[in-house]
Amino acid sequence: MMRHALALTLILSLVSAATGQEPRPEKDNKLVPSITVSGTGKVNVKPDIAQVQVGVVSDAPLASDALTKNNKDMAALLEMLKAKGIEERDVQTTSFNVGPKYEYDPQGRRQPKLVGYQVTNMVQVRVRKLTQLGELLDVLVRTGANQVHGISFSVDEPEKLLGKARQEAVVQAKARAEEFATAAGVKVGRPLLIQEQSMGIPFPQPMQMMARGMAAADASVPVAAGEQTLSTQVTVTYSLVYPEGQ
């Protein structure tokens, strides 16, 4: 016990020498009474960008013929996208496959007989002007795209739109803290810590699937972008103020 007392005295002496101050009494180092609550804020926004997977599937008895046909059709498709004002940065190849095709019996079982080859080339197209999306889909099919997969919508810069959601989340946290404080007979003081726990930025949501071999429409394809919800959650720690005499 004597050794522990001497060690503690030595530590306190070193702290005093290093800071030039005497150690504060224990009662001055008490934790500040506080309460920690969370709040959630949401904001509904209209998507301003669309993404669509498009491409060409080509079949031929020989792999080289299938590839030649596919290259020709894809070149026409990419040229059309350029003519419609789609920038190079918004077109990205997502898959390219060359594979054999086999015969299938009426029950859908694959037979060992090789009947040809199939070439698939898919690109992802980002459309920044939603007003031209319907027309673009129609022209894509007319140009030769026989694969159109899952149109999806998203918000290009969600961070710029989250301010309102953050304000709503803090207001909700403050109201929740005051409910608890009132029930406990104390008051809410100033915020000691604010942390953003999570942000709900929705992933692109698929609108529909278009099957291979779909016929070209007589007019622009009707599309509906709808709305998306951006959300955020904050955790706030408030000090508590006790009434006089407590």
C-alpha positions in Angstrom: 0.0 0.0 0.0 2.9 2.4 0.8 4.4 1.7 -2.7 1.1 2.6 -4.4 0.8 5.8 -2.4 4.3 6.8 -3.3 3.8 6.0 -7.0 0.6 8.1 -7.1 2.4 11.0 -5.3 5.2 10.8 -7.9 2.7 10.8 -10.9 0.9 13.8 -9.5 4.2 15.6 -8.9 5.3 14.9 -12.5 1.9 16.2 -13.9 2.3 19.4 -11.8 5.9 19.9 -12.9 5.0 19.4 -16.6 1.9 21.7 -16.6 2.9 24.2 -13.9 -0.5 23.6 -12.4 -1.7 21.7 -9.4 -3.9 18.8 -10.1 -7.6 19.6 -10.0 -9.6 18.1 -7.2 -11.6 15.0 -8.2 -14.9 16.8 -7.8 -13.9 19.2 -10.7 -13.5 16.3 -13.1 -17.1 15.0 -13.0 -18.8 14.0 -16.2 -21.2 16.5 -17.7 -24.8 15.2 -17.3 -26.0 14.5 -20.9 -28.5 12.6 -23.1 -27.8 11.0 -26.5 -30.6 10.7 -29.0 -31.0 10.1 -32.7 -33.1 11.7 -35.4 -33.9 10.9 -39.0 -34.6 13.3 -41.9 -35.9 12.6 -45.4 -36.3 14.6 -48.6 -38.2 13.4 -51.7 -36.5 14.4 -55.0 -37.0 13.8 -58.7 -34.3 11.7 -60.4 -32.3 13.6 -62.9 -30.3 10.8 -64.5 -31.1 7.4 -66.0 -29.1 4.4 -66.8 -29.9 1.6 -69.3 -28.1 -1.5 -70.4 -28.3 -2.0 -74.2 -26.6 -4.2 -76.6 -26.7 -6.6 -79.6 -26.8 -10.4 -79.7 -25.8 -11.9 -83.0 -26.1 -15.5 -84.1 -24.3 -17.2 -87.0 -23.1 -20.7 -88.0 -19.5 -19.5 -87.7 -18.0 -17.5 -84.9 -16.3 -15.1 -87.3 -19.6 -14.4 -89.0 -21.4 -13.7 -85.8 -18.6 -11.4 -84.6 -18.6 -9.5 -87.9 -22.4 -9.0 -87.8 -22.2 -7.9 -84.1 -19.4 -5.5 -84.7 -21.3 -3.8 -87.5 -24.5 -3.5 -85.5 -22.7 -2.2 -82.4 -20.8 0.4 -84.4 -24.1 1.7 -85.8 -25.6 1.8 -82.3 -22.6 3.7 -80.8 -22.7 6.1 -83.7 -26.4 6.8 -83.1 -25.7 7.5 -79.4 -23.1 10.0 -80.4 -25.5 11.6 -82.8 -28.1 11.9 -80.1 -25.6 13.9 -77.9 -24.6 11.1 -75.5 -21.0 11.8 -74.4 -18.3 9.1 -74.6 -17.9 9.2 -70.8 -21.5 8.1 -70.5 -21.1 4.9 -72.6 -19.3 2.0 -71.1 -18.9 -1.6 -72.2 -20.2 -3.9 -69.5 -19.9 -7.3 -71.1 -18.6 -9.0 -74.3 -19.1 -12.7 -74.9 -18.5 -15.2 -77.7 -20.0 -18.7 -77.1 -21.2 -21.8 -78.9 -24.9 -22.5 -79.4 -26.3 -26.1 -79.1 -29.4 -27.8 -80.2 -32.2 -28.3 -77.5 -34.9 -31.0 -77.5 -38.6 -30.2 -77.0 -38.1 -30.6 -73.2 -35.4 -27.9 -73.1 -32.5 -30.3 -72.6 -29.3 -29.4 -74.4 -28.1 -31.8 -77.0 -24.4 -32.3 -78.0 -25.1 -31.0 -81.5 -23.4 -27.6 -82.2 -25.7 -25.4 -84.3 -23.6 -22.1 -84.4 -22.2 -19.3 -82.3 -23.5 -16.3 -80.5 -21.8 -13.0 -79.8 -23.1 -10.6 -77.1 -21.9 -7.0 -76.7 -23.5 -4.9 -73.9 -23.0 -1.3 -72.9 -24.3 0.9 -70.1 -25.6 4.2 -71.3 -26.1 7.1 -68.9 -28.8 9.6 -70.0 -28.5 13.0 -68.4 -31.5 14.5 -70.1 -34.5 12.5 -69.0 -36.7 14.3 -71.5 -35.0 12.5 -74.4 -35.0 9.0 -72.7 -38.2 7.7 -74.4 -37.1 8.8 -77.9 -33.7 7.4 -77.3 -35.0 4.0 -76.3 -37.1 3.9 -79.5 -34.2 4.8 -81.7 -32.0 2.3 -80.0 -34.3 -0.6 -80.9 -34.8 0.8 -84.5 -31.0 1.0 -84.9 -30.5 -2.7 -84.0 -30.3 -3.0 -80.2 -32.1 -6.3 -79.4 -31.1 -6.3 -75.8 -32.4 -3.6 -73.4 -32.1 -4.4 -69.7 -33.5 -2.7 -66.7 -33.8 1.0 -67.1 -33.0 2.6 -63.7 -33.2 6.1 -62.3 -30.9 7.9 -59.8 -29.9 11.3 -58.5 -26.7 12.6 -60.0 -25.5 14.7 -57.0 -27.4 13.6 -53.9 -25.0 15.3 -51.5 -26.3 18.7 -52.6 -29.9 17.7 -51.7 -29.3 16.3 -48.3 -29.1 19.7 -46.4 -32.9 19.7 -45.8 -32.8 16.1 -44.6 -30.0 16.9 -42.2 -31.8 19.9 -40.7 -35.0 17.8 -40.2 -32.9 15.0 -38.5 -31.4 17.5 -36.0 -34.8 19.0 -35.3 -36.2 15.6 -34.6 -33.3 14.7 -32.3 -33.8 17.9 -30.3 -37.5 17.3 -29.9 -36.8 13.7 -28.7 -34.3 14.9 -26.2 -36.7 17.5 -24.8 -39.4 14.8 -24.4 -37.0 12.7 -22.3 -35.7 15.7 -20.4 -39.2 16.9 -19.5 -40.2 13.4 -18.3 -37.0 13.4 -16.1 -37.6 16.9 -14.7 -34.6 18.5 -16.3 -33.9 20.8 -19.3 -31.9 20.3 -22.5 -28.7 22.3 -22.8 -26.4 22.9 -25.7 -25.3 20.1 -28.1 -22.0 18.5 -27.1 -21.6 16.2 -30.1 -23.4 15.7 -33.5 -22.6 12.7 -35.6 -24.1 11.6 -38.9 -24.7 7.9 -38.7 -25.8 7.0 -42.2 -27.1 8.4 -45.4 -29.8 6.7 -47.4 -28.8 7.4 -51.0 -30.9 5.0 -53.1 -29.3 2.8 -55.6 -30.6 3.0 -59.2 -34.0 1.3 -59.2 -35.0 -0.8 -62.2 -38.1 0.4 -64.0 -38.7 -2.5 -66.3 -37.1 -5.3 -68.4 -37.4 -5.4 -72.1 -37.0 -8.7 -73.7 -34.7 -9.6 -76.6 -36.3 -9.3 -80.0 -38.8 -6.6 -79.0 -40.4 -4.8 -81.9 -39.7 -1.2 -82.5 -42.5 1.1 -81.2 -44.4 3.5 -83.4 -43.6 6.4 -81.0 -41.2 7.2 -78.2 -41.3 4.7 -75.4 -43.3 6.1 -72.4 -41.3 6.3 -69.2 -42.0 7.5 -65.7 -39.1 8.5 -63.4 -41.2 9.1 -60.3 -39.5 10.2 -57.1 -36.8 8.9 -54.8 -36.2 9.4 -51.1 -32.9 10.6 -49.7 -32.5 10.2 -46.0 -29.9 10.7 -43.2 -29.7 9.8 -39.5 -27.8 11.8 -36.9 -27.0 11.1 -33.3 -26.8 14.1 -31.0 -25.5 14.4 -27.4 -27.0 17.3 -25.4 -26.0 18.5 -22.0 -28.7 18.4 -19.3 -29.5 21.4 -17.1 -30.8 20.7 -13.6 -33.2 23.0 -11.9 -31.9 25.2 -9.0 -31.4 23.2 -5.9 -30.8 19.8 -7.5 
